[in-house]
């Protein structure tokens, strides 16, 4: 058990993780003040930065939306993401959520994988379901747990 070729990964690729993505969060917009009608989010330091997205609040089809503009290499990408004001569960306070443009889910975060060779649909900010993103914890046993198990196995073998 556990020998070469025994894993289910033979011929499969690991899912992209949420940690490997650029993230836009409604909390980020709220922290800057929703009254600010536009802004810029920059990832990485340097000139030019690793990534940059500018946003602007606008009315779209009678509803509030965020217009996003960002660059991927020489390509400029523009996108409109609907917003929704909804109550939170415990305190019934109102907060903003994104509506994923692809699947329509109400989400607090939108992701864009960092991989540059992504097909066009993966170059857009979408929910984690549309990008089929996973979490580190879904990959199985962490490296620290593996070390502890290996140490226990050595002790039992002595």
PLY file of the C-alpha trace (Angstrom):
ply
format ascii 1.0
element vertex 158
property float x
property float y
property float z
element edge 157
property int vertex1
property int vertex2
end_header
0.00 0.00 0.00
1.33 3.42 -0.94
3.81 2.15 -3.55
4.65 3.82 -6.85
1.61 4.41 -9.02
-0.85 3.59 -6.24
-2.21 7.10 -5.84
-5.32 8.38 -7.48
-3.24 11.24 -8.93
-1.87 9.12 -11.76
-2.83 11.14 -14.83
-4.66 13.80 -12.77
-3.63 17.25 -11.72
-4.11 18.74 -8.29
-6.84 21.36 -7.94
-5.75 24.97 -7.78
-6.01 26.21 -4.19
-7.64 29.42 -2.98
-4.21 30.35 -1.57
-2.88 30.38 -5.15
-5.31 33.08 -6.29
-5.82 36.80 -6.25
-8.79 37.55 -3.99
-11.38 40.32 -4.03
-13.45 40.48 -0.88
-16.52 42.52 -0.05
-14.87 43.11 3.35
-11.97 44.78 1.52
-14.37 47.17 -0.20
-16.27 47.85 3.03
-13.02 48.57 4.93
-12.21 51.25 2.36
-15.67 52.67 2.73
-18.43 51.85 0.28
-18.91 55.56 -0.21
-15.62 55.62 -2.12
-16.98 55.12 -5.61
-13.71 53.82 -7.04
-10.39 52.40 -5.95
-7.39 50.26 -6.77
-6.16 46.95 -5.30
-2.47 46.10 -5.84
-0.74 42.76 -5.20
3.04 42.62 -4.85
5.63 45.32 -4.68
7.78 46.63 -7.46
7.34 48.49 -10.68
5.13 47.22 -12.19
3.35 45.37 -9.36
2.53 41.67 -9.69
-1.14 42.48 -10.24
-3.43 45.48 -10.10
-7.19 45.79 -10.36
-9.15 49.01 -10.41
-12.82 49.07 -9.46
-15.72 51.44 -9.68
-19.20 51.23 -8.15
-22.00 51.82 -10.63
-25.65 51.20 -11.36
-26.09 48.35 -13.83
-29.56 47.27 -14.90
-31.11 49.11 -11.97
-28.86 47.31 -9.47
-25.56 48.12 -7.81
-22.48 46.54 -9.40
-18.69 46.74 -9.39
-16.88 47.39 -12.66
-13.45 45.72 -12.56
-10.53 46.51 -14.87
-7.25 44.61 -14.71
-4.35 43.58 -16.91
-3.03 40.16 -17.75
0.18 40.71 -19.67
-0.69 43.11 -22.47
-4.39 42.21 -22.33
-6.82 44.52 -20.49
-9.81 42.73 -19.00
-13.02 44.51 -18.02
-15.82 42.85 -16.11
-19.01 43.84 -14.30
-19.89 41.98 -11.09
-23.36 42.51 -9.52
-23.62 43.37 -5.82
-26.40 42.45 -3.43
-27.27 43.87 -0.03
-28.44 41.08 2.29
-28.82 40.55 6.05
-26.28 38.47 7.95
-27.63 35.52 9.91
-26.95 36.17 13.60
-27.43 39.93 13.93
-29.53 40.66 10.85
-27.18 43.48 9.89
-26.97 44.25 6.21
-23.79 43.61 4.23
-22.80 43.48 0.60
-22.17 40.28 -1.32
-20.98 39.68 -4.85
-23.17 37.73 -7.27
-20.86 35.50 -9.29
-21.37 36.51 -12.95
-21.13 32.88 -14.11
-23.21 30.83 -11.67
-25.15 33.54 -9.78
-24.04 32.38 -6.31
-24.01 34.98 -3.55
-20.42 35.08 -2.29
-18.21 37.29 -0.13
-15.04 36.57 -2.13
-14.11 36.33 -5.78
-10.94 34.62 -6.98
-8.67 34.73 -10.01
-6.00 32.03 -10.28
-2.46 33.39 -10.56
-1.48 30.96 -13.32
-0.76 32.94 -16.46
-1.50 30.18 -18.96
-5.10 29.87 -17.81
-7.86 29.67 -20.41
-9.86 32.91 -20.83
-12.66 31.92 -18.43
-10.12 31.36 -15.62
-8.66 34.82 -16.13
-11.77 36.46 -14.69
-12.67 37.01 -11.03
-15.26 34.33 -10.20
-16.37 32.32 -7.16
-14.35 29.34 -5.98
-16.98 26.93 -7.29
-16.71 28.22 -10.86
-12.90 28.01 -10.72
-13.10 24.57 -9.02
-10.77 25.78 -6.27
-9.87 23.71 -3.25
-8.44 24.36 0.20
-5.04 23.21 1.50
-6.82 21.11 4.14
-8.51 19.08 1.38
-5.19 17.75 0.12
-4.91 15.30 2.97
-2.38 15.03 5.75
-0.23 18.13 6.32
3.58 17.99 6.36
3.68 18.49 10.17
1.33 15.57 10.77
3.44 13.40 8.43
6.56 14.16 10.49
4.81 13.19 13.73
3.51 9.94 12.19
6.97 9.10 10.81
8.51 9.74 14.23
5.92 7.48 15.90
6.54 4.75 13.34
10.30 4.89 14.01
9.73 4.65 17.76
7.48 1.61 17.32
10.13 -0.04 15.14
12.84 0.29 17.81
0 1
1 2
2 3
3 4
4 5
5 6
6 7
7 8
8 9
9 10
10 11
11 12
12 13
13 14
14 15
15 16
16 17
17 18
18 19
19 20
20 21
21 22
22 23
23 24
24 25
25 26
26 27
27 28
28 29
29 30
30 31
31 32
32 33
33 34
34 35
35 36
36 37
37 38
38 39
39 40
40 41
41 42
42 43
43 44
44 45
45 46
46 47
47 48
48 49
49 50
50 51
51 52
52 53
53 54
54 55
55 56
56 57
57 58
58 59
59 60
60 61
61 62
62 63
63 64
64 65
65 66
66 67
67 68
68 69
69 70
70 71
71 72
72 73
73 74
74 75
75 76
76 77
77 78
78 79
79 80
80 81
81 82
82 83
83 84
84 85
85 86
86 87
87 88
88 89
89 90
90 91
91 92
92 93
93 94
94 95
95 96
96 97
97 98
98 99
99 100
100 101
101 102
102 103
103 104
104 105
105 106
106 107
107 108
108 109
109 110
110 111
111 112
112 113
113 114
114 115
115 116
116 117
117 118
118 119
119 120
120 121
121 122
122 123
123 124
124 125
125 126
126 127
127 128
128 129
129 130
130 131
131 132
132 133
133 134
134 135
135 136
136 137
137 138
138 139
139 140
140 141
141 142
142 143
143 144
144 145
145 146
146 147
147 148
148 149
149 150
150 151
151 152
152 153
153 154
154 155
155 156
156 157
